[in-house]
Amino acid sequence: MQSFYQYMMRYRGAQKASLERQLADWIYDDHGFPKHSTSYNEISDYLEWSSPFNEAINLFEKLWDDYIEVSQ
């Protein structure tokens, strides 16, 4: 199973500005982000403490569902 970080890199540097791109770019640049994690709790906890913007937690919830579906 790929990590959530690997999943998010599909949005990094996208031509169209979006919250997904904003989150992916932040994840890429944040050296503390758990890049090898596949754990919902670990990533959710990290984002709760280090959220880069107000919508990041809600966006993560939505993206996590897609990540799980794609990763199976």
N, C-alpha and C positions, 0 to 999 in steps of 0.2 A: 504494500500500500504506500502510495506517495504521501509525503508530509503535506500538511495544510499550506506550508510555505511554498512548496513546489506547485501546488494547485493554484495559489494566488498569483504566481508569476505569469500566468496566462493573461492577466489584466495589466501587468506592469508596462508602462510606456505606450499604452493604447493611444491611437490617434485622437479618439473622442474623449474629452474630459468627462469623467464620471466619478462617483464615490468609490466604485470598485477600483479604478485606477489610482485614486488618491490613497486608498488603504494599501494596495499592493506596493506602491512606491514607498510608503512609509515603512511597511514591513521590511522591504528590501534594505532600506537605509538604517533601520533600527538594529544595532548590533546585539541588543539584549533579547530580541524576539526569539522564542523557542523554535528555531528553524527546522529542527528534525522531529518535531512533535506531531503525533496523530491523536493527541488527547484533547477532547473538547474542554475538559476542566482546566487543564494547564493553559491553553490558549485563552480561554474565556477569562480566567483569573488575571492573566497578564494584561489583557486589554482593559479590564476594569481598573487596573492600577495605572496603566500607561496610555489610555485612550487618546489617539491623536486628534480626534474631532468628535463632536456630539453624537453623530449618527453611527459611529464606528461599531458600537456594541450591537445595535439592531441590524446593521449590515452584516456583521459577522454571523449572527443567528441565521440569516437568510442564506449566506454563502456556505455555511457549514452543512446545511441540508443538501445543497447541490454537491458539495465536496464528498459527502458520504455516498450519495447516489452514483457519482462518477467513479468513485474509488472501488466500488464493489465489483 
